[in-house]
Amino acid sequence: MRFGCCVKDAREARVAEHAGYDFVECSVLSLHPEGEEAVFLEVLRSYQMLSIPVEACNLFLPKDLHLVGESLDHVRIKRYVAAALKRVKTIGADTIVFGSGYARNVPSGFARIKAEEQIVEFLKIAADHAERLGLTIVIEPLNRKESNIINNVAEGVYFARKVNSRSIQVLADFYHMDEEYEPLSEIVKHKDYLKHIHLADTFRQQPGTGKYPYAEFSQCLKDANYNGRICIEAIWTTFDTSALTDSLHYLKSLFRLEFDKKPV
C-alpha cells in the first residue's frame, strides 16, 4: 500500500514530501502539453529536485478540448494526447486519471449512444499511446454535479471493457461514490479493473476530519485484495505539513488495522 497526495505544483509536492508521503499526483495540465518544451523542462526540473516521485497525473484534458458533440477537433485531440502522454512518461508517472468532466460531458440533446462511441474512440486513441509507453489510464467516475456521463464504478468498467485494452482501467473515488450514494461494495464487485484510489472526507475535506465510513471503505479494499496506490484528493483547510501529516497518520493507522491485523 502506497499513500500519496494530489498537488498543484512542486511547492505543494515538497510539503507532501516533508509530511512523509510515498508519492505525489500532479496534473497533466501542469505539464503544459500544448506549451513550449522549455516550459515543461522547468516543471520537470522542479519535481526532480524532490526525494519522492510523481507516480500519477490527474486533470488530463483542458476544459475546451471536447470529446463529445457534433463538432470535435480530432487533430487537436490526437496531438494533445501524444504530447501529454509523452510528458507524463518523462516526469516518471505511470498512471493518468481520466476525469475531465467538462471535456466528456454530453451536450443537451446529443444522442447518448453517440456520446459513448466518441468517448470509446478517444480512449482507444489514448490506449494506443499508453500501451507503447507503458502507461495506464484509469477512468474516473464523477458525480452528476461534475459530469453527466460515467457516474459510477460500474459505468467506468463498462467503458473499459468497450475499449478492451490492458492500459485502460478504473479508479474508485470515495468522495464521488459518497455523492452518488454508490455502495462501497462496488469496489469488491469490480476489483479486477480497480487500479487507483482517490479519497477525501465529508465536504471533500481531508481524511479523518469528517464522517465518511472509512472502516467500511478499508474493509472493501481488503476484500478486493487491493494493495495499490491510495491518493488524497481533498480541499484542504490549510495545506501544510501538520495537516498532511495528520491525514497520513490517520490513513496508515486505519489501513494497518484492516490489512495487518493478526488473528488472535
C-alpha positions in Angstrom: 0.0 0.0 0.0 1.4 3.4 -1.0 -0.1 6.7 0.1 0.1 9.8 -2.0 -1.4 13.3 -2.3 -2.7 15.4 -5.2 -0.6 18.6 -5.6 -0.8 21.7 -7.8 3.0 22.1 -8.2 6.4 21.2 -6.9 6.0 23.6 -3.9 3.0 21.6 -2.7 4.8 18.4 -3.5 7.6 19.4 -1.1 5.0 19.8 1.7 3.9 16.2 0.9 7.5 15.1 0.9 8.1 16.6 4.3 4.9 15.0 5.6 6.1 11.6 4.7 4.0 10.6 1.7 5.3 7.9 -0.7 4.4 9.8 -3.9 2.5 12.8 -5.3 0.0 13.1 -8.1 0.2 16.2 -10.2 -2.0 17.4 -13.1 -1.3 16.7 -16.7 -2.3 20.3 -17.4 0.6 21.5 -15.2 3.0 19.8 -17.7 1.8 22.2 -20.4 1.1 19.5 -23.1 0.3 22.3 -25.6 3.1 24.6 -24.4 6.8 25.0 -25.3 9.2 22.3 -24.3 11.3 24.8 -22.3 8.3 25.5 -20.1 7.8 21.8 -19.4 11.5 21.2 -18.7 11.4 23.8 -15.9 8.4 22.0 -14.3 10.3 18.7 -14.8 13.4 20.0 -13.0 11.3 21.3 -10.1 9.9 17.8 -9.5 13.3 16.1 -10.0 14.6 18.0 -7.0 12.3 16.1 -4.7 13.0 12.8 -3.0 9.5 11.5 -3.7 8.3 10.6 -7.2 5.4 11.8 -9.3 3.6 8.5 -9.9 0.2 9.6 -11.2 -1.3 12.6 -13.0 -4.9 13.9 -13.0 -6.7 16.7 -14.8 -6.0 15.0 -18.1 -7.7 17.4 -20.5 -8.3 21.1 -20.7 -12.0 22.2 -20.4 -12.1 23.4 -24.0 -10.9 20.2 -25.6 -14.3 18.5 -26.0 -14.6 14.8 -26.6 -18.3 14.6 -27.2 -20.5 16.6 -29.5 -21.2 17.5 -33.1 -18.0 19.3 -33.9 -14.8 17.9 -32.5 -11.2 18.9 -33.2 -9.9 15.5 -33.9 -6.5 16.8 -35.0 -6.0 18.7 -31.7 -7.2 15.7 -29.7 -4.7 13.4 -31.2 -1.9 15.9 -31.0 -2.7 16.7 -27.4 -2.8 13.0 -26.3 0.5 12.3 -27.9 2.2 15.3 -26.3 0.5 14.8 -22.9 1.4 11.1 -22.5 5.0 11.7 -23.6 5.4 14.3 -20.9 3.7 12.1 -18.3 6.2 9.4 -19.1 9.1 11.8 -19.0 8.2 13.0 -15.5 8.2 9.5 -14.2 4.5 8.8 -13.7 2.8 5.6 -14.9 -0.9 6.4 -14.3 -3.2 9.0 -15.8 -6.6 9.8 -14.3 -9.3 10.4 -16.9 -11.9 12.5 -15.1 -12.1 15.7 -17.2 -15.9 16.2 -16.7 -16.1 19.3 -18.9 -14.4 17.6 -21.8 -16.6 14.5 -21.7 -20.0 16.0 -20.8 -22.8 15.1 -23.2 -24.3 18.3 -24.8 -28.1 18.7 -24.3 -30.0 16.9 -27.0 -27.0 14.9 -28.1 -27.6 11.1 -28.5 -26.2 9.1 -25.6 -25.2 6.2 -27.8 -23.1 8.6 -30.0 -21.5 10.1 -26.9 -20.5 6.7 -25.7 -19.0 5.9 -29.1 -17.0 9.1 -29.1 -15.6 8.5 -25.6 -14.6 5.0 -26.5 -12.9 6.3 -29.7 -10.9 8.8 -27.5 -9.9 6.1 -25.1 -8.7 3.9 -27.9 -6.5 6.7 -29.2 -5.2 7.2 -25.7 -4.7 3.5 -25.2 -2.6 3.1 -28.3 -0.1 5.7 -26.9 -0.4 4.4 -23.4 0.5 0.8 -24.4 3.6 1.9 -26.2 4.8 4.0 -23.3 3.9 1.5 -20.6 1.2 3.8 -19.0 -2.2 3.1 -17.5 -5.2 5.4 -17.9 -7.8 5.0 -15.2 -11.3 6.1 -15.9 -12.6 8.2 -13.0 -16.4 8.1 -12.3 -17.6 11.6 -11.3 -20.7 12.7 -9.5 -23.5 14.2 -11.5 -22.6 17.7 -10.4 -19.3 17.4 -12.4 -20.3 15.2 -15.3 -23.4 13.7 -16.9 -21.7 10.5 -18.0 -19.6 7.9 -16.2 -21.0 8.5 -12.8 -20.2 5.2 -11.0 -17.6 2.5 -10.9 -19.8 0.0 -12.9 -20.1 2.6 -15.7 -16.3 3.1 -15.7 -15.9 -0.7 -16.1 -18.4 -0.7 -18.9 -16.2 1.8 -20.9 -13.0 -0.1 -20.0 -14.5 -3.3 -21.4 -15.6 -1.5 -24.5 -12.0 -0.3 -25.2 -10.6 -3.7 -24.2 -7.0 -2.6 -23.6 -4.8 -3.5 -20.6 -3.9 0.2 -20.5 -7.4 1.3 -19.7 -8.6 0.6 -16.1 -10.8 2.2 -13.5 -10.4 4.4 -10.4 -12.7 4.5 -7.4 -13.1 7.9 -5.7 -14.5 7.8 -2.2 -15.9 11.3 -2.5 -17.7 10.7 -5.8 -19.0 7.4 -4.6 -20.5 9.1 -1.5 -22.0 11.9 -3.5 -23.7 9.3 -5.8 -24.8 7.1 -2.9 -22.9 4.3 -4.6 -22.5 1.1 -2.5 -18.9 0.7 -1.4 -19.3 -3.0 -2.2 -18.9 -2.0 -5.9 -15.2 -1.8 -5.1 -15.2 -5.5 -4.5 -17.5 -6.3 -7.4 -15.3 -4.6 -9.9 -11.9 -5.4 -8.2 -10.3 -6.7 -11.4 -10.4 -3.3 -13.0 -9.5 -1.2 -10.0 -6.1 0.3 -10.3 -6.1 3.6 -8.4 -7.9 5.1 -5.4 -8.8 8.8 -4.6 -10.3 9.7 -1.3 -11.4 12.7 0.9 -13.9 13.1 3.7 -17.1 15.0 4.4 -17.5 18.1 2.2 -14.4 16.8 0.4 -12.2 17.8 3.3 -9.0 15.9 4.4 -9.4 12.3 5.6 -10.0 11.9 9.3 -12.0 15.2 9.7 -15.5 14.1 8.7 -18.0 11.3 8.9 -17.2 9.1 5.8 -17.4 5.4 6.7 -13.7 4.7 6.4 -13.9 1.4 8.3 -16.3 0.0 5.6 -14.2 1.6 2.8 -11.0 0.0 4.0 -12.7 -3.4 4.6 -14.0 -3.3 1.0 -10.4 -2.7 -0.2 -9.3 -5.6 1.9 -12.0 -7.8 0.4 -10.9 -6.7 -3.1 -7.3 -7.6 -2.3 -6.4 -4.1 -3.3 -2.8 -3.2 -2.3 -2.0 -0.4 -4.8 -1.9 3.4 -4.5 -4.2 5.5 -2.4 -4.2 9.2 -3.1 -5.8 12.1 -1.2 -7.7 14.5 -3.4 -9.2 16.9 -1.0 -10.0 20.6 -0.3 -7.5 21.3 2.4 -8.3 24.0 5.0 -4.6 24.5 5.3 -2.1 22.8 3.0 0.8 22.5 5.4 3.0 19.7 6.8 0.9 19.4 10.0 -2.4 18.9 8.2 -0.9 16.5 5.7 0.8 14.5 8.4 -2.4 14.2 10.4 -4.2 12.7 7.4 -1.4 10.4 6.5 -1.2 9.1 10.0 -5.0 8.6 10.1 -4.9 6.6 6.9 -1.9 4.5 7.9 -3.4 3.7 11.2 -6.7 2.8 9.6 -5.4 0.6 6.8 -2.8 -1.0 9.0 -5.6 -2.1 11.3 -7.6 -3.5 8.4 -4.7 -5.1 6.4 -2.1 -6.1 9.0 -4.4 -7.4 11.8 -3.2 -10.8 13.0 -5.6 -13.5 14.2 -5.8 -13.9 18.0 
